[in-house]
Structure formats: structure tokens, C-alpha cells
């Protein structure tokens, strides 16, 4: 089942590209833990704002359950 139509898919790619460019800039200017924390906080705020309480809880569970499937950036890590 496709979640987006072709136009939405193109917009999603554009949003992803814009955010990656901004993220790259932020990671060069600030501590990566600060950037990640700010992004995560704002993403969760957006989900909480647009989803029902049950939808928000479902989204948080999906994020938790799929955390091992996330691809890492090819940047230095904190030891």
C-alpha cells in the first residue's frame, strides 16, 4: 500500500533534501548531540500537535520499535 501519491512523494523528497542540507550545516557549526536533541524534540512536538493522543502514542511506539532499523550518518561518533 502506497502512503503518498507521486506529487506527495516528490514533496517528501524535497523536504528531506532541504532538511539534510540544513542538518549538514548545523552539524558543522554545533555539537552533534545538541543538534540531535533539538531535532528530536521538535519532531516529537510536531507529532504531538498534529496527531490524536492515540496516534501520538502509536507513533512513539513505532519510533521505538524501529530504532534498530535507522541508518547512521557517515560522520564521527561520540565515544
PyMOL Python script that loads the backbone (N, CA, C, O; Angstrom):
from pymol import cmd

cmd.read_pdbstr("""\
ATOM      1  N   UNK A   1       0.843  -1.183   0.000  1.00  0.00           N
ATOM      2  CA  UNK A   1       0.000   0.000   0.000  1.00  0.00           C
ATOM      3  C   UNK A   1       0.887   1.245   0.000  1.00  0.00           C
ATOM      4  O   UNK A   1       1.813   1.348   0.803  1.00  0.00           O
ATOM      5  N   UNK A   2       0.615   2.152  -0.865  1.00  0.00           N
ATOM      6  CA  UNK A   2       1.396   3.373  -1.004  1.00  0.00           C
ATOM      7  C   UNK A   2       0.802   4.461  -0.112  1.00  0.00           C
ATOM      8  O   UNK A   2      -0.395   4.740  -0.173  1.00  0.00           O
ATOM      9  N   UNK A   3       1.660   5.081   0.725  1.00  0.00           N
ATOM     10  CA  UNK A   3       1.189   6.105   1.649  1.00  0.00           C
ATOM     11  C   UNK A   3       1.004   7.458   0.968  1.00  0.00           C
ATOM     12  O   UNK A   3       0.172   8.257   1.396  1.00  0.00           O
ATOM     13  N   UNK A   4       1.766   7.717  -0.080  1.00  0.00           N
ATOM     14  CA  UNK A   4       1.747   9.020  -0.738  1.00  0.00           C
ATOM     15  C   UNK A   4       1.480   8.838  -2.219  1.00  0.00           C
ATOM     16  O   UNK A   4       1.830   7.808  -2.795  1.00  0.00           O
ATOM     17  N   UNK A   5       0.853   9.848  -2.844  1.00  0.00           N
ATOM     18  CA  UNK A   5       0.764   9.818  -4.295  1.00  0.00           C
ATOM     19  C   UNK A   5       2.084  10.366  -4.847  1.00  0.00           C
ATOM     20  O   UNK A   5       2.948  10.778  -4.073  1.00  0.00           O
ATOM     21  N   UNK A   6       2.247  10.376  -6.157  1.00  0.00           N
ATOM     22  CA  UNK A   6       3.517  10.778  -6.764  1.00  0.00           C
ATOM     23  C   UNK A   6       3.907  12.215  -6.409  1.00  0.00           C
ATOM     24  O   UNK A   6       5.080  12.500  -6.169  1.00  0.00           O
ATOM     25  N   UNK A   7       2.915  13.125  -6.376  1.00  0.00           N
ATOM     26  CA  UNK A   7       3.198  14.517  -6.034  1.00  0.00           C
ATOM     27  C   UNK A   7       3.668  14.630  -4.586  1.00  0.00           C
ATOM     28  O   UNK A   7       4.619  15.355  -4.294  1.00  0.00           O
ATOM     29  N   UNK A   8       3.006  13.918  -3.690  1.00  0.00           N
ATOM     30  CA  UNK A   8       3.419  13.920  -2.280  1.00  0.00           C
ATOM     31  C   UNK A   8       4.808  13.314  -2.122  1.00  0.00           C
ATOM     32  O   UNK A   8       5.611  13.784  -1.317  1.00  0.00           O
ATOM     33  N   UNK A   9       5.079  12.284  -2.883  1.00  0.00           N
ATOM     34  CA  UNK A   9       6.383  11.628  -2.835  1.00  0.00           C
ATOM     35  C   UNK A   9       7.490  12.600  -3.233  1.00  0.00           C
ATOM     36  O   UNK A   9       8.553  12.622  -2.613  1.00  0.00           O
ATOM     37  N   UNK A  10       7.240  13.406  -4.271  1.00  0.00           N
ATOM     38  CA  UNK A  10       8.215  14.408  -4.703  1.00  0.00           C
ATOM     39  C   UNK A  10       8.413  15.477  -3.628  1.00  0.00           C
ATOM     40  O   UNK A  10       9.543  15.885  -3.360  1.00  0.00           O
ATOM     41  N   UNK A  11       7.321  15.932  -3.014  1.00  0.00           N
ATOM     42  CA  UNK A  11       7.432  16.921  -1.939  1.00  0.00           C
ATOM     43  C   UNK A  11       8.202  16.340  -0.763  1.00  0.00           C
ATOM     44  O   UNK A  11       9.008  17.036  -0.146  1.00  0.00           O
ATOM     45  N   UNK A  12       7.961  15.064  -0.445  1.00  0.00           N
ATOM     46  CA  UNK A  12       8.665  14.416   0.658  1.00  0.00           C
ATOM     47  C   UNK A  12      10.171  14.369   0.372  1.00  0.00           C
ATOM     48  O   UNK A  12      10.977  14.623   1.267  1.00  0.00           O
ATOM     49  N   UNK A  13      10.547  14.051  -0.842  1.00  0.00           N
ATOM     50  CA  UNK A  13      11.960  14.041  -1.228  1.00  0.00           C
ATOM     51  C   UNK A  13      12.568  15.430  -1.094  1.00  0.00           C
ATOM     52  O   UNK A  13      13.690  15.581  -0.610  1.00  0.00           O
ATOM     53  N   UNK A  14      11.814  16.452  -1.531  1.00  0.00           N
ATOM     54  CA  UNK A  14      12.306  17.830  -1.444  1.00  0.00           C
ATOM     55  C   UNK A  14      12.507  18.244   0.012  1.00  0.00           C
ATOM     56  O   UNK A  14      13.541  18.816   0.359  1.00  0.00           O
ATOM     57  N   UNK A  15      11.528  17.958   0.858  1.00  0.00           N
ATOM     58  CA  UNK A  15      11.647  18.289   2.284  1.00  0.00           C
ATOM     59  C   UNK A  15      12.863  17.576   2.883  1.00  0.00           C
ATOM     60  O   UNK A  15      13.631  18.172   3.638  1.00  0.00           O
ATOM     61  N   UNK A  16      13.025  16.321   2.545  1.00  0.00           N
ATOM     62  CA  UNK A  16      14.155  15.540   3.052  1.00  0.00           C
ATOM     63  C   UNK A  16      15.487  16.158   2.612  1.00  0.00           C
ATOM     64  O   UNK A  16      16.405  16.277   3.424  1.00  0.00           O
ATOM     65  N   UNK A  17      15.601  16.544   1.361  1.00  0.00           N
ATOM     66  CA  UNK A  17      16.832  17.145   0.843  1.00  0.00           C
ATOM     67  C   UNK A  17      17.134  18.479   1.521  1.00  0.00           C
ATOM     68  O   UNK A  17      18.279  18.747   1.884  1.00  0.00           O
ATOM     69  N   UNK A  18      16.110  19.313   1.691  1.00  0.00           N
ATOM     70  CA  UNK A  18      16.304  20.617   2.345  1.00  0.00           C
ATOM     71  C   UNK A  18      16.761  20.416   3.783  1.00  0.00           C
ATOM     72  O   UNK A  18      17.693  21.075   4.242  1.00  0.00           O
ATOM     73  N   UNK A  19      16.104  19.504   4.488  1.00  0.00           N
ATOM     74  CA  UNK A  19      16.485  19.258   5.882  1.00  0.00           C
ATOM     75  C   UNK A  19      17.900  18.686   5.990  1.00  0.00           C
ATOM     76  O   UNK A  19      18.643  19.039   6.905  1.00  0.00           O
ATOM     77  N   UNK A  20      18.271  17.811   5.065  1.00  0.00           N
ATOM     78  CA  UNK A  20      19.630  17.257   5.099  1.00  0.00           C
ATOM     79  C   UNK A  20      20.686  18.337   4.884  1.00  0.00           C
ATOM     80  O   UNK A  20      21.740  18.318   5.521  1.00  0.00           O
ATOM     81  N   UNK A  21      20.401  19.280   3.984  1.00  0.00           N
ATOM     82  CA  UNK A  21      21.336  20.388   3.764  1.00  0.00           C
ATOM     83  C   UNK A  21      21.477  21.230   5.024  1.00  0.00           C
ATOM     84  O   UNK A  21      22.589  21.582   5.418  1.00  0.00           O
ATOM     85  N   UNK A  22      20.359  21.551   5.652  1.00  0.00           N
ATOM     86  CA  UNK A  22      20.395  22.336   6.880  1.00  0.00           C
ATOM     87  C   UNK A  22      21.070  21.561   8.006  1.00  0.00           C
ATOM     88  O   UNK A  22      21.822  22.129   8.797  1.00  0.00           O
ATOM     89  N   UNK A  23      20.799  20.276   8.071  1.00  0.00           N
ATOM     90  CA  UNK A  23      21.411  19.434   9.095  1.00  0.00           C
ATOM     91  C   UNK A  23      22.935  19.390   8.933  1.00  0.00           C
ATOM     92  O   UNK A  23      23.674  19.475   9.914  1.00  0.00           O
ATOM     93  N   UNK A  24      23.382  19.260   7.719  1.00  0.00           N
ATOM     94  CA  UNK A  24      24.819  19.237   7.457  1.00  0.00           C
ATOM     95  C   UNK A  24      25.475  20.526   7.956  1.00  0.00           C
ATOM     96  O   UNK A  24      26.539  20.489   8.572  1.00  0.00           O
ATOM     97  N   UNK A  25      24.838  21.656   7.687  1.00  0.00           N
ATOM     98  CA  UNK A  25      25.352  22.937   8.152  1.00  0.00           C
ATOM     99  C   UNK A  25      25.375  22.987   9.683  1.00  0.00           C
ATOM    100  O   UNK A  25      26.373  23.388  10.281  1.00  0.00           O
ATOM    101  N   UNK A  26      24.289  22.584  10.300  1.00  0.00           N
ATOM    102  CA  UNK A  26      24.213  22.610  11.768  1.00  0.00           C
ATOM    103  C   UNK A  26      25.268  21.708  12.401  1.00  0.00           C
ATOM    104  O   UNK A  26      25.864  22.068  13.415  1.00  0.00           O
ATOM    105  N   UNK A  27      25.500  20.540  11.808  1.00  0.00           N
ATOM    106  CA  UNK A  27      26.481  19.605  12.371  1.00  0.00           C
ATOM    107  C   UNK A  27      27.908  20.128  12.260  1.00  0.00           C
ATOM    108  O   UNK A  27      28.774  19.751  13.049  1.00  0.00           O
ATOM    109  N   UNK A  28      28.150  20.991  11.286  1.00  0.00           N
ATOM    110  CA  UNK A  28      29.473  21.598  11.169  1.00  0.00           C
ATOM    111  C   UNK A  28      29.656  22.750  12.162  1.00  0.00           C
ATOM    112  O   UNK A  28      30.782  23.086  12.530  1.00  0.00           O
ATOM    113  N   UNK A  29      28.545  23.351  12.592  1.00  0.00           N
ATOM    114  CA  UNK A  29      28.613  24.530  13.452  1.00  0.00           C
ATOM    115  C   UNK A  29      28.401  24.228  14.931  1.00  0.00           C
ATOM    116  O   UNK A  29      28.893  24.962  15.788  1.00  0.00           O
ATOM    117  N   UNK A  30      27.671  23.151  15.243  1.00  0.00           N
ATOM    118  CA  UNK A  30      27.297  22.883  16.631  1.00  0.00           C
ATOM    119  C   UNK A  30      27.591  21.441  17.019  1.00  0.00           C
ATOM    120  O   UNK A  30      27.823  20.583  16.167  1.00  0.00           O
ATOM    121  N   UNK A  31      27.575  21.200  18.305  1.00  0.00           N
ATOM    122  CA  UNK A  31      27.755  19.861  18.854  1.00  0.00           C
ATOM    123  C   UNK A  31      26.648  18.946  18.331  1.00  0.00           C
ATOM    124  O   UNK A  31      25.472  19.311  18.359  1.00  0.00           O
ATOM    125  N   UNK A  32      27.022  17.762  17.857  1.00  0.00           N
ATOM    126  CA  UNK A  32      26.046  16.851  17.248  1.00  0.00           C
ATOM    127  C   UNK A  32      24.967  16.397  18.226  1.00  0.00           C
ATOM    128  O   UNK A  32      23.829  16.166  17.815  1.00  0.00           O
ATOM    129  N   UNK A  33      25.293  16.265  19.501  1.00  0.00           N
ATOM    130  CA  UNK A  33      24.274  15.883  20.492  1.00  0.00           C
ATOM    131  C   UNK A  33      23.241  16.991  20.659  1.00  0.00           C
ATOM    132  O   UNK A  33      22.055  16.713  20.839  1.00  0.00           O
ATOM    133  N   UNK A  34      23.686  18.246  20.600  1.00  0.00           N
ATOM    134  CA  UNK A  34      22.749  19.368  20.697  1.00  0.00           C
ATOM    135  C   UNK A  34      21.825  19.407  19.487  1.00  0.00           C
ATOM    136  O   UNK A  34      20.622  19.626  19.627  1.00  0.00           O
ATOM    137  N   UNK A  35      22.380  19.196  18.309  1.00  0.00           N
ATOM    138  CA  UNK A  35      21.589  19.203  17.082  1.00  0.00           C
ATOM    139  C   UNK A  35      20.561  18.072  17.110  1.00  0.00           C
ATOM    140  O   UNK A  35      19.383  18.281  16.818  1.00  0.00           O
ATOM    141  N   UNK A  36      21.022  16.876  17.463  1.00  0.00           N
ATOM    142  CA  UNK A  36      20.113  15.725  17.505  1.00  0.00           C
ATOM    143  C   UNK A  36      19.003  15.937  18.528  1.00  0.00           C
ATOM    144  O   UNK A  36      17.842  15.632  18.254  1.00  0.00           O
ATOM    145  N   UNK A  37      19.346  16.448  19.688  1.00  0.00           N
ATOM    146  CA  UNK A  37      18.350  16.688  20.724  1.00  0.00           C
ATOM    147  C   UNK A  37      17.306  17.704  20.295  1.00  0.00           C
ATOM    148  O   UNK A  37      16.111  17.515  20.522  1.00  0.00           O
ATOM    149  N   UNK A  38      17.764  18.785  19.671  1.00  0.00           N
ATOM    150  CA  UNK A  38      16.833  19.816  19.218  1.00  0.00           C
ATOM    151  C   UNK A  38      15.919  19.288  18.117  1.00  0.00           C
ATOM    152  O   UNK A  38      14.723  19.580  18.106  1.00  0.00           O
ATOM    153  N   UNK A  39      16.478  18.513  17.193  1.00  0.00           N
ATOM    154  CA  UNK A  39      15.667  17.962  16.111  1.00  0.00           C
ATOM    155  C   UNK A  39      14.637  16.972  16.647  1.00  0.00           C
ATOM    156  O   UNK A  39      13.474  16.997  16.245  1.00  0.00           O
ATOM    157  N   UNK A  40      15.071  16.102  17.553  1.00  0.00           N
ATOM    158  CA  UNK A  40      14.168  15.103  18.115  1.00  0.00           C
ATOM    159  C   UNK A  40      13.038  15.767  18.894  1.00  0.00           C
ATOM    160  O   UNK A  40      11.874  15.386  18.773  1.00  0.00           O
ATOM    161  N   UNK A  41      13.397  16.757  19.689  1.00  0.00           N
ATOM    162  CA  UNK A  41      12.402  17.484  20.476  1.00  0.00           C
ATOM    163  C   UNK A  41      11.355  18.127  19.572  1.00  0.00           C
ATOM    164  O   UNK A  41      10.156  18.030  19.834  1.00  0.00           O
ATOM    165  N   UNK A  42      11.809  18.779  18.518  1.00  0.00           N
ATOM    166  CA  UNK A  42      10.874  19.451  17.622  1.00  0.00           C
ATOM    167  C   UNK A  42      10.049  18.473  16.800  1.00  0.00           C
ATOM    168  O   UNK A  42       8.878  18.734  16.527  1.00  0.00           O
ATOM    169  N   UNK A  43      10.635  17.358  16.403  1.00  0.00           N
ATOM    170  CA  UNK A  43       9.873  16.340  15.672  1.00  0.00           C
ATOM    171  C   UNK A  43       8.755  15.792  16.551  1.00  0.00           C
ATOM    172  O   UNK A  43       7.624  15.632  16.092  1.00  0.00           O
ATOM    173  N   UNK A  44       9.069  15.504  17.817  1.00  0.00           N
ATOM    174  CA  UNK A  44       8.050  14.988  18.733  1.00  0.00           C
ATOM    175  C   UNK A  44       6.971  16.029  18.982  1.00  0.00           C
ATOM    176  O   UNK A  44       5.793  15.686  19.078  1.00  0.00           O
ATOM    177  N   UNK A  45       7.355  17.291  19.088  1.00  0.00           N
ATOM    178  CA  UNK A  45       6.362  18.364  19.255  1.00  0.00           C
ATOM    179  C   UNK A  45       5.405  18.427  18.069  1.00  0.00           C
ATOM    180  O   UNK A  45       4.199  18.602  18.246  1.00  0.00           O
ATOM    181  N   UNK A  46       5.948  18.283  16.857  1.00  0.00           N
ATOM    182  CA  UNK A  46       5.103  18.316  15.662  1.00  0.00           C
ATOM    183  C   UNK A  46       4.135  17.140  15.675  1.00  0.00           C
ATOM    184  O   UNK A  46       2.943  17.315  15.422  1.00  0.00           O
ATOM    185  N   UNK A  47       4.642  15.935  15.969  1.00  0.00           N
ATOM    186  CA  UNK A  47       3.757  14.770  16.035  1.00  0.00           C
ATOM    187  C   UNK A  47       2.656  14.978  17.071  1.00  0.00           C
ATOM    188  O   UNK A  47       1.494  14.662  16.817  1.00  0.00           O
ATOM    189  N   UNK A  48       3.020  15.508  18.235  1.00  0.00           N
ATOM    190  CA  UNK A  48       2.035  15.712  19.298  1.00  0.00           C
ATOM    191  C   UNK A  48       0.980  16.740  18.870  1.00  0.00           C
ATOM    192  O   UNK A  48      -0.192  16.618  19.229  1.00  0.00           O
ATOM    193  N   UNK A  49       1.399  17.746  18.104  1.00  0.00           N
ATOM    194  CA  UNK A  49       0.490  18.794  17.658  1.00  0.00           C
ATOM    195  C   UNK A  49      -0.504  18.279  16.603  1.00  0.00           C
ATOM    196  O   UNK A  49      -1.670  18.674  16.610  1.00  0.00           O
ATOM    197  N   UNK A  50      -0.051  17.401  15.699  1.00  0.00           N
ATOM    198  CA  UNK A  50      -0.897  17.024  14.563  1.00  0.00           C
ATOM    199  C   UNK A  50      -1.631  15.696  14.730  1.00  0.00           C
ATOM    200  O   UNK A  50      -2.566  15.412  13.981  1.00  0.00           O
ATOM    201  N   UNK A  51      -1.222  14.885  15.696  1.00  0.00           N
ATOM    202  CA  UNK A  51      -1.851  13.575  15.874  1.00  0.00           C
ATOM    203  C   UNK A  51      -2.798  13.573  17.072  1.00  0.00           C
ATOM    204  O   UNK A  51      -2.662  14.375  17.996  1.00  0.00           O
ATOM    205  N   UNK A  52      -3.743  12.668  17.033  1.00  0.00           N
ATOM    206  CA  UNK A  52      -4.591  12.456  18.203  1.00  0.00           C
ATOM    207  C   UNK A  52      -3.722  11.856  19.312  1.00  0.00           C
ATOM    208  O   UNK A  52      -2.628  11.368  19.029  1.00  0.00           O
ATOM    209  N   UNK A  53      -4.181  11.882  20.562  1.00  0.00           N
ATOM    210  CA  UNK A  53      -3.388  11.256  21.626  1.00  0.00           C
ATOM    211  C   UNK A  53      -3.038   9.794  21.324  1.00  0.00           C
ATOM    212  O   UNK A  53      -1.910   9.362  21.561  1.00  0.00           O
ATOM    213  N   UNK A  54      -4.006   9.039  20.804  1.00  0.00           N
ATOM    214  CA  UNK A  54      -3.724   7.636  20.470  1.00  0.00           C
ATOM    215  C   UNK A  54      -2.737   7.541  19.305  1.00  0.00           C
ATOM    216  O   UNK A  54      -1.842   6.696  19.312  1.00  0.00           O
ATOM    217  N   UNK A  55      -2.905   8.413  18.306  1.00  0.00           N
ATOM    218  CA  UNK A  55      -1.984   8.430  17.172  1.00  0.00           C
ATOM    219  C   UNK A  55      -0.573   8.782  17.595  1.00  0.00           C
ATOM    220  O   UNK A  55       0.398   8.211  17.097  1.00  0.00           O
ATOM    221  N   UNK A  56      -0.464   9.736  18.527  1.00  0.00           N
ATOM    222  CA  UNK A  56       0.849  10.129  19.046  1.00  0.00           C
ATOM    223  C   UNK A  56       1.506   8.952  19.762  1.00  0.00           C
ATOM    224  O   UNK A  56       2.683   8.672  19.538  1.00  0.00           O
ATOM    225  N   UNK A  57       0.766   8.273  20.607  1.00  0.00           N
ATOM    226  CA  UNK A  57       1.323   7.107  21.311  1.00  0.00           C
ATOM    227  C   UNK A  57       1.736   6.024  20.328  1.00  0.00           C
ATOM    228  O   UNK A  57       2.781   5.397  20.501  1.00  0.00           O
ATOM    229  N   UNK A  58       0.927   5.798  19.296  1.00  0.00           N
ATOM    230  CA  UNK A  58       1.283   4.818  18.262  1.00  0.00           C
ATOM    231  C   UNK A  58       2.579   5.216  17.561  1.00  0.00           C
ATOM    232  O   UNK A  58       3.437   4.370  17.311  1.00  0.00           O
ATOM    233  N   UNK A  59       2.723   6.518  17.240  1.00  0.00           N
ATOM    234  CA  UNK A  59       3.925   6.988  16.557  1.00  0.00           C
ATOM    235  C   UNK A  59       5.157   6.799  17.437  1.00  0.00           C
ATOM    236  O   UNK A  59       6.202   6.366  16.952  1.00  0.00           O
ATOM    237  N   UNK A  60       5.045   7.115  18.713  1.00  0.00           N
ATOM    238  CA  UNK A  60       6.178   6.938  19.625  1.00  0.00           C
ATOM    239  C   UNK A  60       6.571   5.464  19.720  1.00  0.00           C
ATOM    240  O   UNK A  60       7.756   5.140  19.803  1.00  0.00           O
ATOM    241  N   UNK A  61       5.580   4.573  19.707  1.00  0.00           N
ATOM    242  CA  UNK A  61       5.871   3.133  19.737  1.00  0.00           C
ATOM    243  C   UNK A  61       6.566   2.699  18.454  1.00  0.00           C
ATOM    244  O   UNK A  61       7.514   1.914  18.494  1.00  0.00           O
ATOM    245  N   UNK A  62       6.096   3.208  17.314  1.00  0.00           N
ATOM    246  CA  UNK A  62       6.728   2.874  16.030  1.00  0.00           C
ATOM    247  C   UNK A  62       8.179   3.352  16.019  1.00  0.00           C
ATOM    248  O   UNK A  62       9.071   2.624  15.581  1.00  0.00           O
ATOM    249  N   UNK A  63       8.415   4.566  16.497  1.00  0.00           N
ATOM    250  CA  UNK A  63       9.782   5.099  16.544  1.00  0.00           C
ATOM    251  C   UNK A  63      10.654   4.203  17.411  1.00  0.00           C
ATOM    252  O   UNK A  63      11.768   3.847  17.025  1.00  0.00           O
ATOM    253  N   UNK A  64      10.149   3.844  18.569  1.00  0.00           N
ATOM    254  CA  UNK A  64      10.917   2.973  19.479  1.00  0.00           C
ATOM    255  C   UNK A  64      11.171   1.607  18.847  1.00  0.00           C
ATOM    256  O   UNK A  64      12.297   1.111  18.861  1.00  0.00           O
ATOM    257  N   UNK A  65      10.126   1.006  18.297  1.00  0.00           N
ATOM    258  CA  UNK A  65      10.236  -0.351  17.760  1.00  0.00           C
ATOM    259  C   UNK A  65      11.112  -0.450  16.521  1.00  0.00           C
ATOM    260  O   UNK A  65      11.638  -1.522  16.223  1.00  0.00           O
ATOM    261  N   UNK A  66      11.279   0.656  15.792  1.00  0.00           N
ATOM    262  CA  UNK A  66      12.090   0.618  14.568  1.00  0.00           C
ATOM    263  C   UNK A  66      13.452   1.295  14.744  1.00  0.00           C
ATOM    264  O   UNK A  66      14.165   1.525  13.767  1.00  0.00           O
ATOM    265  N   UNK A  67      13.806   1.610  15.978  1.00  0.00           N
ATOM    266  CA  UNK A  67      15.062   2.345  16.208  1.00  0.00           C
ATOM    267  C   UNK A  67      16.294   1.574  15.736  1.00  0.00           C
ATOM    268  O   UNK A  67      17.300   2.192  15.387  1.00  0.00           O
ATOM    269  N   UNK A  68      16.243   0.266  15.716  1.00  0.00           N
ATOM    270  CA  UNK A  68      17.393  -0.514  15.242  1.00  0.00           C
ATOM    271  C   UNK A  68      17.499  -0.525  13.727  1.00  0.00           C
ATOM    272  O   UNK A  68      18.520  -0.951  13.186  1.00  0.00           O
ATOM    273  N   UNK A  69      16.464  -0.065  13.030  1.00  0.00           N
ATOM    274  CA  UNK A  69      16.457  -0.048  11.566  1.00  0.00           C
ATOM    275  C   UNK A  69      16.992   1.256  10.979  1.00  0.00           C
ATOM    276  O   UNK A  69      17.078   1.392   9.758  1.00  0.00           O
ATOM    277  N   UNK A  70      17.348   2.208  11.824  1.00  0.00           N
ATOM    278  CA  UNK A  70      17.795   3.527  11.374  1.00  0.00           C
ATOM    279  C   UNK A  70      19.218   3.440  10.850  1.00  0.00           C
ATOM    280  O   UNK A  70      20.092   2.864  11.499  1.00  0.00           O
ATOM    281  N   UNK A  71      19.451   4.015   9.668  1.00  0.00           N
ATOM    282  CA  UNK A  71      20.796   4.075   9.093  1.00  0.00           C
ATOM    283  C   UNK A  71      21.565   5.229   9.726  1.00  0.00           C
ATOM    284  O   UNK A  71      21.010   6.306   9.945  1.00  0.00           O
ATOM    285  N   UNK A  72      22.821   5.005  10.013  1.00  0.00           N
ATOM    286  CA  UNK A  72      23.656   6.038  10.616  1.00  0.00           C
ATOM    287  C   UNK A  72      24.228   6.963   9.542  1.00  0.00           C
ATOM    288  O   UNK A  72      24.430   6.562   8.395  1.00  0.00           O
ATOM    289  N   UNK A  73      24.486   8.221   9.946  1.00  0.00           N
ATOM    290  CA  UNK A  73      25.221   9.137   9.082  1.00  0.00           C
ATOM    291  C   UNK A  73      26.680   8.713   9.074  1.00  0.00           C
ATOM    292  O   UNK A  73      27.151   8.074  10.014  1.00  0.00           O
ATOM    293  N   UNK A  74      27.379   9.061   8.033  1.00  0.00           N
ATOM    294  CA  UNK A  74      28.806   8.771   7.957  1.00  0.00           C
ATOM    295  C   UNK A  74      29.600   9.962   8.504  1.00  0.00           C
ATOM    296  O   UNK A  74      30.356  10.610   7.780  1.00  0.00           O
ATOM    297  N   UNK A  75      29.411  10.229   9.790  1.00  0.00           N
ATOM    298  CA  UNK A  75      30.117  11.307  10.467  1.00  0.00           C
ATOM    299  C   UNK A  75      30.724  10.731  11.735  1.00  0.00           C
ATOM    300  O   UNK A  75      30.342   9.643  12.168  1.00  0.00           O
ATOM    301  N   UNK A  76      31.668  11.452  12.336  1.00  0.00           N
ATOM    302  CA  UNK A  76      32.278  10.949  13.568  1.00  0.00           C
ATOM    303  C   UNK A  76      31.225  10.747  14.664  1.00  0.00           C
ATOM    304  O   UNK A  76      30.235  11.475  14.741  1.00  0.00           O
ATOM    305  N   UNK A  77      31.465   9.753  15.494  1.00  0.00           N
ATOM    306  CA  UNK A  77      30.557   9.473  16.598  1.00  0.00           C
ATOM    307  C   UNK A  77      31.195   9.866  17.905  1.00  0.00           C
ATOM    308  O   UNK A  77      32.416   9.989  18.005  1.00  0.00           O
ATOM    309  N   UNK A  78      30.372  10.062  18.894  1.00  0.00           N
ATOM    310  CA  UNK A  78      30.860  10.376  20.252  1.00  0.00           C
ATOM    311  C   UNK A  78      31.142   9.072  20.958  1.00  0.00           C
ATOM    312  O   UNK A  78      30.299   8.175  20.962  1.00  0.00           O
ATOM    313  N   UNK A  79      32.291   8.953  21.544  1.00  0.00           N
ATOM    314  CA  UNK A  79      32.670   7.727  22.261  1.00  0.00           C
ATOM    315  C   UNK A  79      32.419   7.870  23.735  1.00  0.00           C
ATOM    316  O   UNK A  79      32.677   6.940  24.499  1.00  0.00           O
TER     317      UNK A  79
END
""", "prot")
cmd.dss("prot")
cmd.show_as("cartoon", "prot")
cmd.util.cbc("prot")
cmd.orient("prot")
